[in-house]
C-alpha cells in the first residue's frame, strides 16, 4: 500500500521556521530572508531531515539558495 506524501504549505513552512528561530509565524513574510531572521544551516538540515522522513525530496542547495518561505513553497509544489 502506498502512502501519498503531502508537501508542506507556505504556512506550515513558516510555522516550522518560526519554531526554530523564535519568531511568531505571523511575523515571517513570504519574501523575508530566513537567514537574516536567524535561521542557521543546521536548522535547514533539521528541516530537510523532517521533510525527507516524510517522503519528500529536497536538497540543502535548493533551500539555502533562496531562503524564503515563498521559494521553499515553490520547491515543494
Secondary structure, 3 states (H helix, E strand, C coil): CCCCCCCCCHHHHHHHHHHHHCCCHHHCCCCCCCCCCCCCHHHHHHHHHHHHHCCCCCCHHHHHHCCCHHHHHHHHC
